[in-house]
């Protein structure tokens, strides 16, 4: 029983660590609309998330990368100066600064010093793996 409680506590901490930046601004949602449906992400309050938000609406091409993520490129780079590092797994929305791409994870991943958290999927995370081609990213207002 103690092990189960410990595992659940650690899991909850990992899931919330990505969302720590700017908790007072947690109500910003975006829709990633693709060929198979819509994934809804809640953005954190980091400058990087602000920069992505300011570029919306956005049309982008989604492509596969590795066996756990889909990526797209925003029109401009994002300011990661206060963004938390991405941790967690399925449903994490992140920004990989060296290449300037936004990452939608549909599986677990290893932490990386250049991978910054933008938010988490709150609906449709199971659809990320089948996204392909053109997507539309819009504010959920």
matplotlib code that plots the C-alpha trace (Angstrom):
import matplotlib.pyplot as plt

x = [0.0, 2.8, 4.5, 1.2, 0.8, 4.5, 4.1, 0.9, 2.6, 5.6, 3.3, 1.3, 4.4, 5.8, 2.5, 2.2, 5.9, 5.4, 2.5, 4.3, 5.2, 2.6, -0.1, -2.2, -2.6, -3.6, -6.8, -5.4, -6.4, -5.5, -7.0, -4.8, -7.2, -6.1, -7.2, -8.5, -10.0, -8.9, -6.4, -7.0, -3.9, -3.8, -0.9, 1.3, 2.1, 5.6, 6.9, 7.3, 3.6, 2.8, 4.8, 3.0, -0.4, 0.5, 1.2, -2.3, -4.1, -1.4, -1.4, 1.4, 2.5, 2.8, 5.5, 6.7, 9.8, 11.0, 8.4, 6.8, 6.2, 4.7, 6.3, 5.4, 7.2, 5.8, 6.4, 8.8, 11.0, 9.7, 11.3, 12.3, 13.8, 11.3, 9.9, 10.2, 11.9, 9.5, 9.0, 6.3, 5.0, 1.9, 0.1, 3.1, 3.3, 6.9, 9.3, 12.7, 14.8, 17.7, 15.5, 12.6, 9.9, 6.8, 6.5, 3.3, 4.3, 2.2, 4.6, 7.2, 10.4, 13.7, 14.3, 16.5, 18.1, 16.8, 13.2, 10.8, 7.2, 4.4, 1.5, -0.5, -3.2, -6.5, -8.5, -7.7, -4.2, -4.9, -5.2, -1.7, -0.1, -2.3, -2.0, -0.4, -0.2, -1.8, -3.1, -4.7, -3.8, -6.2, -7.1, -9.9, -11.8]
y = [0.0, 2.4, 1.7, 2.5, 5.8, 6.7, 5.9, 8.0, 10.9, 10.8, 10.5, 13.6, 15.6, 14.8, 15.7, 19.0, 20.1, 21.0, 23.3, 25.2, 28.3, 31.0, 29.0, 32.2, 32.1, 28.5, 28.9, 29.4, 26.6, 25.9, 23.5, 21.5, 20.5, 17.7, 15.0, 12.8, 15.2, 17.9, 17.8, 20.4, 21.7, 23.9, 26.3, 27.2, 30.9, 30.9, 33.5, 30.6, 29.8, 33.5, 33.6, 30.6, 32.1, 35.4, 33.6, 31.9, 31.1, 29.1, 26.6, 24.0, 20.7, 18.0, 15.3, 12.3, 12.4, 9.2, 6.9, 9.1, 12.6, 14.7, 18.1, 21.3, 24.6, 27.9, 31.0, 32.6, 31.2, 31.1, 32.8, 30.1, 32.3, 31.3, 28.1, 25.0, 21.9, 19.4, 16.2, 13.6, 11.7, 11.4, 14.7, 17.0, 20.0, 21.2, 23.4, 22.1, 25.2, 24.1, 23.2, 25.7, 23.1, 22.4, 18.8, 17.0, 13.8, 10.7, 8.5, 8.8, 10.7, 11.4, 14.9, 17.2, 20.5, 22.1, 20.8, 23.3, 22.7, 24.7, 22.8, 19.5, 17.9, 18.0, 16.4, 14.2, 13.1, 9.7, 11.4, 12.9, 9.7, 9.7, 13.4, 14.0, 16.6, 20.0, 21.1, 24.3, 25.6, 28.1, 29.7, 28.2, 31.4]
z = [0.0, 0.9, -2.5, -4.3, -2.5, -3.2, -6.9, -7.1, -5.3, -7.7, -10.7, -9.6, -9.0, -12.5, -14.2, -12.4, -12.8, -16.4, -15.5, -12.6, -14.6, -14.3, -12.4, -12.2, -16.0, -16.4, -18.3, -21.8, -24.0, -27.6, -30.1, -32.5, -35.3, -37.5, -39.9, -37.1, -34.6, -32.1, -29.3, -26.6, -24.7, -21.6, -21.8, -18.8, -18.0, -19.4, -22.0, -24.4, -24.1, -24.5, -27.7, -29.1, -28.1, -29.8, -33.1, -33.3, -35.4, -37.1, -40.0, -39.8, -41.1, -38.5, -38.9, -37.0, -35.0, -33.3, -32.0, -29.3, -30.7, -33.4, -34.3, -36.0, -36.5, -35.3, -37.5, -34.9, -32.1, -28.6, -25.5, -23.1, -20.4, -17.7, -19.2, -17.0, -18.5, -19.9, -17.9, -18.1, -21.0, -23.1, -23.6, -22.9, -25.2, -25.4, -27.4, -28.5, -28.7, -30.8, -33.8, -33.0, -33.1, -31.0, -29.8, -28.9, -27.0, -27.3, -25.3, -22.6, -23.2, -21.5, -20.0, -22.1, -21.1, -24.3, -24.1, -22.5, -21.3, -22.9, -21.4, -21.3, -23.3, -21.4, -24.1, -27.1, -26.1, -27.6, -31.0, -31.1, -32.5, -35.6, -36.4, -39.9, -42.6, -42.2, -38.8, -37.6, -34.2, -32.7, -29.4, -27.5, -26.7]

ax = plt.figure().add_subplot(projection="3d")
ax.plot(x, y, z, "-o")
ax.set_aspect("equal")
plt.show()
